[in-house]
Amino acid sequence: MNLERAAALVQWSRPTLSRLERGETEKIRVSDILAICDAYGLDGATTEVARGLAEQVPAKSWWHAYGGLIPAWANLYLGLESSATTLTIFQSLIVHGLLQTADYTRALDRTYFSDETEEELDRRVRIRVQRQHILTRTHLPAEATVVLHENVLRTVVGNNGLMSAQCRHLADIGTRRNVEIRVLPFRAGFPLGAALPPFTIMDFGSGAPGHRQDPPQVYCEGYAGSAYLEQRADVSRFREAFRRLQESSLDPRSSRDLMRELARRYESER
């Protein structure tokens, strides 16, 4: 659907709808969001996610300051992540964004966004660092329970010095009271009998008085696209999958020991 058709369906001007799609509107009414979701033919789950974000965020969020560096799909994810009280994370190949060092982020982005300037890459790194504040803020930090496949620690991003620092960072942040990181070792094989995509389960607490509690969301990411799941059966299925991954993983202390051992090994091989 093109912009002209969408604007006609919601009875807005083309420039007004264009500004909203680019994140340039200061305030978003829930009724506007529902009208847009209906015009775009979005399913109920996606519509409810959008409604929840509109209710929670009456003004622009911090990431809108970065403009075109953040694609439309990422606006939705960042809104969910920033309002989550609990994150349950599985990563199979790459360190999750909330746990990356700045240098690790830069090394990935320099390859993925190979045409960008150093200034643009700097801004991308700042976005990632800002995201991480939900785990390190003083007041009510989010809780994160994480399983990282051993692949994540042994796949070199950048160079050995960078990986040494990244492994140390994982071990250090895993000592926080609100963060638990376990490593799924190679020897565990496939605990569910199949390969799993990276996924994050986001829970949103009880909500403020007078506001409806948002349902848990499962975010599954991939190179060709991402998916959001909120049906109870889907969420339960991923919770059970995570439980089985956890059971097959090293305990948190042994996981930190492995991270520090690999950090020393990377350092010695610089």
LUMMARSE-56851 format. One record per residue (C-alpha): residue number from 1; x, y, z; residue in one letter. Coordinates in steps of 0.02 Angstrom, whole numbers. Example, Ala and Ser with C-alpha at 12.3 -4.5 7.8 and 13.67 -1.06 7.14 Angstrom:
BEGIN
<nr->1; east->615; north->-225; up->390; rest->a>
<nr->2; east->684; north->-53; up->357; rest->s>
This chain:
BEGIN
<nr->1; east->0; north->0; up->0; rest->m>
<nr->2; east->71; north->169; up->-48; rest->n>
<nr->3; east->70; north->323; up->61; rest->l>
<nr->4; east->-68; north->411; up->-35; rest->e>
<nr->5; east->-187; north->263; up->-16; rest->r>
<nr->6; east->-148; north->243; up->169; rest->a>
<nr->7; east->-174; north->430; up->202; rest->a>
<nr->8; east->-342; north->423; up->114; rest->a>
<nr->9; east->-400; north->274; up->217; rest->l>
<nr->10; east->-361; north->358; up->384; rest->v>
<nr->11; east->-419; north->528; up->318; rest->q>
<nr->12; east->-253; north->614; up->349; rest->w>
<nr->13; east->-147; north->720; up->237; rest->s>
<nr->14; east->0; north->632; up->155; rest->r>
<nr->15; east->131; north->741; up->246; rest->p>
<nr->16; east->50; north->706; up->416; rest->t>
<nr->17; east->55; north->518; up->392; rest->l>
<nr->18; east->231; north->529; up->322; rest->s>
<nr->19; east->291; north->622; up->478; rest->r>
<nr->20; east->214; north->491; up->592; rest->l>
<nr->21; east->295; north->348; up->496; rest->e>
<nr->22; east->464; north->433; up->513; rest->r>
<nr->23; east->440; north->456; up->701; rest->g>
<nr->24; east->430; north->645; up->687; rest->e>
<nr->25; east->263; north->667; up->778; rest->t>
<nr->26; east->275; north->727; up->957; rest->e>
<nr->27; east->113; north->645; up->1017; rest->k>
<nr->28; east->23; north->492; up->955; rest->i>
<nr->29; east->-159; north->458; up->1001; rest->r>
<nr->30; east->-214; north->280; up->1027; rest->v>
<nr->31; east->-360; north->309; up->909; rest->s>
<nr->32; east->-238; north->361; up->773; rest->d>
<nr->33; east->-135; north->204; up->797; rest->i>
<nr->34; east->-289; north->93; up->788; rest->l>
<nr->35; east->-345; north->179; up->628; rest->a>
<nr->36; east->-175; north->155; up->548; rest->i>
<nr->37; east->-164; north->-28; up->600; rest->c>
<nr->38; east->-337; north->-58; up->526; rest->d>
<nr->39; east->-291; north->30; up->364; rest->a>
<nr->40; east->-132; north->-71; up->348; rest->y>
<nr->41; east->-222; north->-234; up->384; rest->g>
<nr->42; east->-111; north->-278; up->532; rest->l>
<nr->43; east->-157; north->-429; up->637; rest->d>
<nr->44; east->-228; north->-417; up->812; rest->g>
<nr->45; east->-65; north->-456; up->900; rest->a>
<nr->46; east->33; north->-320; up->810; rest->t>
<nr->47; east->-110; north->-196; up->837; rest->t>
<nr->48; east->-111; north->-230; up->1024; rest->e>
<nr->49; east->77; north->-205; up->1034; rest->v>
<nr->50; east->61; north->-38; up->944; rest->a>
<nr->51; east->-84; north->13; up->1057; rest->r>
<nr->52; east->17; north->-27; up->1213; rest->g>
<nr->53; east->164; north->76; up->1153; rest->l>
<nr->54; east->51; north->224; up->1112; rest->a>
<nr->55; east->-24; north->217; up->1287; rest->e>
<nr->56; east->147; north->209; up->1370; rest->q>
<nr->57; east->241; north->339; up->1270; rest->v>
<nr->58; east->152; north->507; up->1259; rest->p>
<nr->59; east->304; north->595; up->1187; rest->a>
<nr->60; east->454; north->553; up->1081; rest->k>
<nr->61; east->569; north->419; up->1148; rest->s>
<nr->62; east->757; north->439; up->1159; rest->w>
<nr->63; east->795; north->339; up->1002; rest->w>
<nr->64; east->699; north->459; up->890; rest->h>
<nr->65; east->846; north->579; up->908; rest->a>
<nr->66; east->943; north->461; up->794; rest->y>
<nr->67; east->821; north->484; up->650; rest->g>
<nr->68; east->850; north->380; up->495; rest->g>
<nr->69; east->979; north->267; up->578; rest->l>
<nr->70; east->837; north->167; up->655; rest->i>
<nr->71; east->721; north->76; up->533; rest->p>
<nr->72; east->533; north->69; up->565; rest->a>
<nr->73; east->535; north->-111; up->628; rest->w>
<nr->74; east->667; north->-67; up->758; rest->a>
<nr->75; east->556; north->71; up->830; rest->n>
<nr->76; east->432; north->-62; up->883; rest->l>
<nr->77; east->566; north->-172; up->960; rest->y>
<nr->78; east->651; north->-30; up->1053; rest->l>
<nr->79; east->484; north->25; up->1124; rest->g>
<nr->80; east->451; north->-149; up->1190; rest->l>
<nr->81; east->627; north->-178; up->1256; rest->e>
<nr->82; east->635; north->-11; up->1346; rest->s>
<nr->83; east->471; north->-43; up->1438; rest->s>
<nr->84; east->504; north->-226; up->1483; rest->a>
<nr->85; east->532; north->-272; up->1665; rest->t>
<nr->86; east->601; north->-445; up->1626; rest->t>
<nr->87; east->697; north->-509; up->1474; rest->l>
<nr->88; east->727; north->-693; up->1440; rest->t>
<nr->89; east->858; north->-708; up->1303; rest->i>
<nr->90; east->934; north->-845; up->1196; rest->f>
<nr->91; east->1075; north->-806; up->1075; rest->q>
<nr->92; east->1161; north->-936; up->968; rest->s>
<nr->93; east->1295; north->-841; up->870; rest->l>
<nr->94; east->1310; north->-657; up->917; rest->i>
<nr->95; east->1317; north->-572; up->1086; rest->v>
<nr->96; east->1148; north->-494; up->1123; rest->h>
<nr->97; east->1144; north->-306; up->1097; rest->g>
<nr->98; east->1113; north->-271; up->1281; rest->l>
<nr->99; east->1275; north->-361; up->1325; rest->l>
<nr->100; east->1393; north->-300; up->1188; rest->q>
<nr->101; east->1545; north->-191; up->1219; rest->t>
<nr->102; east->1556; north->-34; up->1112; rest->a>
<nr->103; east->1701; north->-108; up->1013; rest->d>
<nr->104; east->1605; north->-269; up->978; rest->y>
<nr->105; east->1457; north->-167; up->914; rest->t>
<nr->106; east->1570; north->-59; up->807; rest->r>
<nr->107; east->1656; north->-211; up->729; rest->a>
<nr->108; east->1489; north->-286; up->679; rest->l>
<nr->109; east->1418; north->-122; up->615; rest->d>
<nr->110; east->1574; north->-79; up->516; rest->r>
<nr->111; east->1545; north->-237; up->415; rest->t>
<nr->112; east->1355; north->-231; up->404; rest->y>
<nr->113; east->1347; north->-43; up->367; rest->f>
<nr->114; east->1504; north->-41; up->261; rest->s>
<nr->115; east->1458; north->118; up->167; rest->d>
<nr->116; east->1433; north->226; up->322; rest->e>
<nr->117; east->1551; north->356; up->389; rest->t>
<nr->118; east->1639; north->343; up->557; rest->e>
<nr->119; east->1522; north->476; up->624; rest->e>
<nr->120; east->1370; north->372; up->577; rest->e>
<nr->121; east->1449; north->218; up->655; rest->l>
<nr->122; east->1482; north->319; up->814; rest->d>
<nr->123; east->1297; north->360; up->823; rest->r>
<nr->124; east->1250; north->177; up->802; rest->r>
<nr->125; east->1365; north->130; up->945; rest->v>
<nr->126; east->1284; north->265; up->1054; rest->r>
<nr->127; east->1113; north->190; up->1016; rest->i>
<nr->128; east->1172; north->20; up->1077; rest->r>
<nr->129; east->1250; north->93; up->1234; rest->v>
<nr->130; east->1091; north->190; up->1272; rest->q>
<nr->131; east->988; north->31; up->1256; rest->r>
<nr->132; east->1097; north->-52; up->1388; rest->q>
<nr->133; east->1044; north->73; up->1521; rest->h>
<nr->134; east->889; north->-31; up->1557; rest->i>
<nr->135; east->1005; north->-157; up->1641; rest->l>
<nr->136; east->1122; north->-36; up->1728; rest->t>
<nr->137; east->1008; north->106; up->1785; rest->r>
<nr->138; east->996; north->133; up->1973; rest->t>
<nr->139; east->806; north->136; up->1985; rest->h>
<nr->140; east->716; north->-26; up->1944; rest->l>
<nr->141; east->833; north->-100; up->1815; rest->p>
<nr->142; east->759; north->-234; up->1704; rest->a>
<nr->143; east->800; north->-414; up->1747; rest->e>
<nr->144; east->886; north->-518; up->1613; rest->a>
<nr->145; east->903; north->-707; up->1611; rest->t>
<nr->146; east->1016; north->-757; up->1467; rest->v>
<nr->147; east->1077; north->-916; up->1383; rest->v>
<nr->148; east->1221; north->-894; up->1261; rest->l>
<nr->149; east->1279; north->-1038; up->1154; rest->h>
<nr->150; east->1465; north->-1071; up->1168; rest->e>
<nr->151; east->1474; north->-1019; up->984; rest->n>
<nr->152; east->1446; north->-840; up->1042; rest->v>
<nr->153; east->1606; north->-841; up->1144; rest->l>
<nr->154; east->1714; north->-931; up->1017; rest->r>
<nr->155; east->1662; north->-841; up->858; rest->t>
<nr->156; east->1789; north->-701; up->836; rest->v>
<nr->157; east->1716; north->-530; up->801; rest->v>
<nr->158; east->1849; north->-400; up->761; rest->g>
<nr->159; east->2006; north->-474; up->838; rest->n>
<nr->160; east->2067; north->-572; up->988; rest->n>
<nr->161; east->2094; north->-417; up->1095; rest->g>
<nr->162; east->1915; north->-362; up->1064; rest->l>
<nr->163; east->1850; north->-536; up->1106; rest->m>
<nr->164; east->1951; north->-540; up->1266; rest->s>
<nr->165; east->1868; north->-379; up->1323; rest->a>
<nr->166; east->1697; north->-443; up->1270; rest->q>
<nr->167; east->1715; north->-605; up->1368; rest->c>
<nr->168; east->1772; north->-508; up->1522; rest->r>
<nr->169; east->1624; north->-391; up->1504; rest->h>
<nr->170; east->1502; north->-537; up->1498; rest->l>
<nr->171; east->1579; north->-612; up->1654; rest->a>
<nr->172; east->1572; north->-446; up->1745; rest->d>
<nr->173; east->1394; north->-398; up->1699; rest->i>
<nr->174; east->1340; north->-574; up->1745; rest->g>
<nr->175; east->1383; north->-535; up->1927; rest->t>
<nr->176; east->1246; north->-402; up->1936; rest->r>
<nr->177; east->1096; north->-453; up->2041; rest->r>
<nr->178; east->977; north->-422; up->1897; rest->n>
<nr->179; east->1076; north->-516; up->1764; rest->v>
<nr->180; east->1103; north->-703; up->1749; rest->e>
<nr->181; east->1205; north->-773; up->1604; rest->i>
<nr->182; east->1229; north->-957; up->1568; rest->r>
<nr->183; east->1329; north->-1038; up->1429; rest->v>
<nr->184; east->1257; north->-1182; up->1329; rest->l>
<nr->185; east->1413; north->-1287; up->1294; rest->p>
<nr->186; east->1450; north->-1379; up->1132; rest->f>
<nr->187; east->1436; north->-1544; up->1222; rest->r>
<nr->188; east->1252; north->-1510; up->1261; rest->a>
<nr->189; east->1209; north->-1540; up->1079; rest->g>
<nr->190; east->1031; north->-1490; up->1034; rest->f>
<nr->191; east->926; north->-1496; up->1193; rest->p>
<nr->192; east->764; north->-1483; up->1094; rest->l>
<nr->193; east->818; north->-1594; up->950; rest->g>
<nr->194; east->820; north->-1446; up->832; rest->a>
<nr->195; east->912; north->-1282; up->802; rest->a>
<nr->196; east->826; north->-1130; up->877; rest->l>
<nr->197; east->829; north->-950; up->815; rest->p>
<nr->198; east->885; north->-812; up->931; rest->p>
<nr->199; east->736; north->-754; up->1033; rest->f>
<nr->200; east->689; north->-637; up->1174; rest->t>
<nr->201; east->538; north->-655; up->1287; rest->i>
<nr->202; east->484; north->-486; up->1357; rest->m>
<nr->203; east->373; north->-467; up->1510; rest->d>
<nr->204; east->302; north->-300; up->1563; rest->f>
<nr->205; east->254; north->-315; up->1746; rest->g>
<nr->206; east->88; north->-265; up->1820; rest->s>
<nr->207; east->79; north->-92; up->1740; rest->g>
<nr->208; east->27; north->72; up->1818; rest->a>
<nr->209; east->-141; north->86; up->1910; rest->p>
<nr->210; east->-280; north->109; up->1785; rest->g>
<nr->211; east->-177; north->41; up->1641; rest->h>
<nr->212; east->-199; north->-129; up->1563; rest->r>
<nr->213; east->-54; north->-249; up->1586; rest->q>
<nr->214; east->31; north->-282; up->1421; rest->d>
<nr->215; east->44; north->-465; up->1371; rest->p>
<nr->216; east->215; north->-548; up->1359; rest->p>
<nr->217; east->296; north->-540; up->1188; rest->q>
<nr->218; east->415; north->-659; up->1103; rest->v>
<nr->219; east->532; north->-578; up->977; rest->y>
<nr->220; east->617; north->-695; up->854; rest->c>
<nr->221; east->751; north->-617; up->747; rest->e>
<nr->222; east->827; north->-666; up->581; rest->g>
<nr->223; east->925; north->-596; up->435; rest->y>
<nr->224; east->772; north->-590; up->321; rest->a>
<nr->225; east->652; north->-523; up->451; rest->g>
<nr->226; east->583; north->-536; up->625; rest->s>
<nr->227; east->424; north->-597; up->709; rest->a>
<nr->228; east->325; north->-549; up->864; rest->y>
<nr->229; east->220; north->-680; up->952; rest->l>
<nr->230; east->100; north->-648; up->1095; rest->e>
<nr->231; east->-23; north->-792; up->1088; rest->q>
<nr->232; east->-20; north->-883; up->1253; rest->r>
<nr->233; east->24; north->-1049; up->1172; rest->a>
<nr->234; east->170; north->-973; up->1078; rest->d>
<nr->235; east->239; north->-885; up->1232; rest->v>
<nr->236; east->223; north->-1045; up->1335; rest->s>
<nr->237; east->312; north->-1144; up->1200; rest->r>
<nr->238; east->461; north->-1026; up->1201; rest->f>
<nr->239; east->465; north->-1021; up->1392; rest->r>
<nr->240; east->476; north->-1211; up->1393; rest->e>
<nr->241; east->611; north->-1207; up->1259; rest->a>
<nr->242; east->711; north->-1085; up->1363; rest->f>
<nr->243; east->689; north->-1192; up->1519; rest->r>
<nr->244; east->763; north->-1341; up->1428; rest->r>
<nr->245; east->907; north->-1236; up->1362; rest->l>
<nr->246; east->941; north->-1176; up->1539; rest->q>
<nr->247; east->941; north->-1353; up->1607; rest->e>
<nr->248; east->1073; north->-1404; up->1480; rest->s>
<nr->249; east->1182; north->-1251; up->1514; rest->s>
<nr->250; east->1324; north->-1222; up->1636; rest->l>
<nr->251; east->1274; north->-1139; up->1799; rest->d>
<nr->252; east->1308; north->-951; up->1810; rest->p>
<nr->253; east->1471; north->-969; up->1907; rest->r>
<nr->254; east->1542; north->-1101; up->1789; rest->s>
<nr->255; east->1486; north->-994; up->1643; rest->s>
<nr->256; east->1583; north->-844; up->1711; rest->r>
<nr->257; east->1735; north->-956; up->1738; rest->d>
<nr->258; east->1728; north->-1009; up->1555; rest->l>
<nr->259; east->1710; north->-828; up->1498; rest->m>
<nr->260; east->1862; north->-775; up->1599; rest->r>
<nr->261; east->1963; north->-924; up->1539; rest->e>
<nr->262; east->1924; north->-879; up->1358; rest->l>
<nr->263; east->1964; north->-696; up->1394; rest->a>
<nr->264; east->2138; north->-747; up->1454; rest->r>
<nr->265; east->2162; north->-861; up->1304; rest->r>
<nr->266; east->2112; north->-724; up->1181; rest->y>
<nr->267; east->2229; north->-603; up->1269; rest->e>
<nr->268; east->2376; north->-724; up->1258; rest->s>
<nr->269; east->2345; north->-748; up->1071; rest->e>
<nr->270; east->2339; north->-564; up->1024; rest->r>
